[in-house]
Amino acid sequence: MIGALRTPRGLFTLALLVLLAALPLLTQAFDQRYVLSVGTRIVIWSIAAVSLNMILGYGGLVSFGHAAFFGVGGYAVGILSANGIASGWIQWPVALLASATWAAIIGALSLRTRGLYFIMITLAFAQLVYYVGSGLDAYGGDDGLNIGRSRFNGLINLADKASFYWLCLVLLLATVWFSGRLARSRFGFVLRGARSNEQRMTALGFPVFRYRLAAFVIAGTFGGLAGILLANEGAYVSPAMMAWMKSGDLIVIVVLGGTATLFGPLYGAITFFALEGALKPMLDLVHKGWGEHWQIVFGPLLVMVALYARGGIDSLLGRRHG
Amino acid sequence: MVEPLLSTQALVKRFGGLLATDNVSLEVRPGEIHALIGPNGAGKTTLIGQLTGTLASDSGTIHFAGRDVTRLPTHTRVRLGLARSFQITSVLREFSALDNVALAVQAHQGHSFRFLADAGRDERLRGPARERLDAVGLGARADTHAAALSHGEQRQLEIAMALAGEPKLLLLDEPMAGMSVEESQRMVTLLRGLKGRHGMLLIEHDMDAVFALADRITVLVYGRVLASGTPDEIRAHPEVRQAYLGEEAA
C-alpha cells in the first residue's frame, strides 16, 4: 500500500482523491457553487460507471441498459416521496431492492444471449423502463417529478450541498473498494475467467450463468444507488435520466477510463464531464449554438483513445501492480 | 467383474439428417485407458460433448460413477468426477499458468460466491495448484501467462487443470495434436503415470501413442462402433485394418 504511493500512478490517484475530498472547501473559498454541483454529478456518475465496469469490464458483458438503474433507483425514491414517505431509511433500501430485482429479471433473460444480441436486449429492456417512466402520468410523465430529498432525521441533511457531496464521495470510495475486492475474490476470478474463455470455465465445472447473473444483480444494485443519489442531487426525477444516450455515455466513460481497472471509470467520468464542460463553451464561442454538438469533437478524441490507448486513460499512467 | 466407471447404452445424436452418434455403447473401467479411434468425422468429439453434457443426447443413456447422468448439466457431471481436455487447446490465455490451475482447484471447493477475500493469495487454492503444475512438469512456468506458453506446455497445462479436482475420469480429446515427437513422448509418459489413478477415455490419432497406452480400444466409423477390444484384437481385426488402420497396422 505504501509502496504503491511511490509510483506515478499511486501519486496521481492520491492527489486526485485529495482534490476530490477538498472540493467543497475549494468551491466555497472561490465562491464557485456551480462547480460543486458539477462535481457531485461526476461523483454520482462515477458510482454508476464503477458498477457498470463490474459487468462490462470484469465480466466482458456489454450492457447497453445501465442507465435504467438510474431510473429504477431514482423513481423508487421519487414515488415514495410523492406518497409522503420521506424517510431515507425506508426509501433507500426499497430503491436498492427494486434495482436488484429489476437486475435479476433482465439478467435472467438477457444473459442467455451473447455478443450483439446481449447489447440489443439490454437496450430494449432499458427502453421499456424509459417508456414506463414516461407513461407514469400520476408521477409527472414526460415532465418528471419534483421530489423532497430523503430525510435521515438529524444524521445528515442532504439539502446541504457540501454534506451531500461528501456522502456521495464516501459512497463512491466504498463502491471502488468493493469493486476492487470483488475483482480479486473467488467470485471475481470466475467472472474474469468466463470473460476469457466461457467454454473452459463450463468444462471446469462452473455454472457460468449463475455467476454472471449474480454480477449483474450486484452491478444493478450499485447502479440503483447512483440513481438514488441523482434523484436527491436535483430533488427531481424524470425519464430523461434513463434515456438510452445515458447508457451510451456510461459505456463511453468506462471505455475511456479503462475497462477492468480499479479507478478507470472514475478517470473516465472526470474526463468526460470536463471535456463536455470545456468543449461546449468553446464551440459556442466559435458559433452560437454549436456547443450542443460538442460530441463532434469528442467523438474523434474517443477514436484516438481506442486506437492509441487501448487500456484507456488508466493505461497512460503506466503499468499496473497485480 | 468390475463395475464400469462410465458406460453408455445405445447413445444417439442427430444433427438434422446426419447421424453423428449411432447407437454407441461403450464402457470405461476405473483406472483404465480406453482409446477411441476412428477417421475424421467419425463422431468422436460429438461423443465427448454428449458425455460432458455440452450436447444433449437424442436417445440412449449415460451412467457415470453409478449414476444416470444422461440429463444432468455439465457442472454437475464435473462435480461427480468428470474432466475434459479439448481438441483445440482451451486455457484462460490472459491468466498465469498458476491462476489457470488455481481456478480449476477452486471449481472443486464448493461454490464461488465469495466476494471479498483475495483469491490470488489463498493458499487453499495456490498450494494444490502449484502441486499440480509440478506434477505435469510446469512448475517453473507458474507465473507465465498461458498465452505465452508453447503449444506443448499449454496441453500440459490443460492436463494439470483436468487433474485439479482428482477426477475419476479424464476425457482427453487429441492431447497430442500438433505436438512435436519429443512433446508427444513426454505426454505419453505423463499419461502412463496417471493410469491406475484415473480412468481415461483417450481420443488420439497418433497410433503409436494409442497402442502404447490403451488397455482397450473402440473404433468408431460414421458414428457407429465398428470394433471394440484389446489392442491385439483391434490390430488383428480385418475390418478395422481395412477401414482405418491401413498401412499403419502393417
Interface residues (C-beta under 8 A of the other chain):
Chain A: F178 R181 L182 R184 S185 R186 F187 G188 F189 V190 R192 G193 S196 N197 Q199 R200 M201 T202 A203 L204 G205 F206 P207 Y211 A214 G322
Chain B: T52 T54 P73 T74 H75 V78 R79 A83 R84 F86 S90 V91 L92 R93 E94 F95 D99 A102 L103 A104 Q106 A107 H108 S112 F113 R114 F115 L116 A117 D118 A119 G120 D122 L125 M161 G165
